[in-house]
Amino acid sequence: MDVPKLLEAAALLVPEPLATANDLTVNDVWHHLTHDEWEVALGLLEELGDVHPLPLAFWQTLATAAEQMRLERSAAWCHWRCYETRHGIIRADLAFKPADVARRQTPFSGAGVLRPMWNIGNRTPTGEPALNIAGLWVELRPHLEPGRRATVRLAPLDPAQWQHLQPGQVITMHKDRTVAGTAVILSIQRK
């Protein structure tokens, strides 16, 4: 299927009254589609998908369109949202340790590439902390530098291990056994 048809199919999955914070609606998407402004239409559809939960097919269709347009970050975001549609959303405020006290000296990509270990309170059979892996997406930033903080989204490798988390809970990010950052859970939307 070509890009315009994919975007049209995704637009049909958006409820008519849904609007972004800037009062943009699916009618604005249709306007951009009629003018062959596909990248703008894709961006608007991504925004509308953040306003109200939309079906998995919506995000899968957008991911395919973004891949065909060679928009890597948009494609990665749409695939991320596919994961969240299946497993739920975990958002946290992450404080990444400064380079002078942590092993990581360079920024990391905010587009879901990093999959650090997390101490979320689970224990091994011998009572040691069990570290759980989760992908990390940095909201509204292309990367995160040491010493900075940002709102992040987490995609656990094994979501069942994360079911006990609650907003306000503090978890730690690890590069190895050393702490690379501390995060406070902001919100959880379970499936």
ABEGO torsion letter per residue (X at the ends): XBAAAAAAAAAAABBAABBBAAGBBAAAAAAAAAAGBAAAAAAAAAAAAAABBBBAAAAAAAAAAAAAAGBAAAAAAAAAAAAAAAAEBBBBBBBBBBAAABABABBBBAAGABBBBBBAGBBBAAGBBBBBBBBBBBBGBABBBBGBBBBBBBBBABAAAAAABBBGBBBBBBABABBABBBBBABBBBX
